[in-house]
């Protein structure tokens, strides 16, 4: 379900409520953990939908640092690629959590630019078991993605794929705040 769509520069930014594993975009972003070998939440759902070849490719990447991102193929997913990024675990906000979450969106958008991807879908990284406050995370997600658009000129469509309506409302408010007048 689409909650909001806004044009920013040359790109269309959308907030939707959906299961990210069902989306036919160039890349879906995975909120992974440092092992890259699968976990719960959106990570588990992506690995289940992609099939066992995904974890086999991930094994060759030897993990990923918090705030960094790595790209693989999408295997059985409709999405051609998966960008695996590792969000910070929320610890009260004094351990650089904001900067690390910014880095997740930056590094993911850099990979989109490098691989000339045209569409990308993000889940609400770190807002599940990693407990990052949802409103603060939505603001960082939308603001950072918009800031990165000039460095990923191939990207014509960005989807903020939320798993709940309250989550989508927070992203919609952030998109209105950061996209300027219509
Ligand atoms: P993290 O460990 O980074 O917190 P989680 O997977 O626990 O990652 O949660 C991140 C966000 O992804 C949460 O907002 C959660 O509701 C959402 N989520 C879980 N499954 C899906 C899915 N299939 N599609 C989209 N979002 C999902």
Boltz pocket constraint, residues with backbone or C-beta under 6 A from the ligand:
constraints:
  - pocket:
      binder: B
      contacts: [[A, 18], [A, 19], [A, 20], [A, 21], [A, 31], [A, 32], [A, 40], [A, 41], [A, 42], [A, 43], [A, 45], [A, 87], [A, 88], [A, 123], [A, 124], [A, 125], [A, 126], [A, 127], [A, 128], [A, 129], [A, 130], [A, 131], [A, 161], [A, 162], [A, 163], [A, 164], [A, 167]]
      max_distance: 6.0
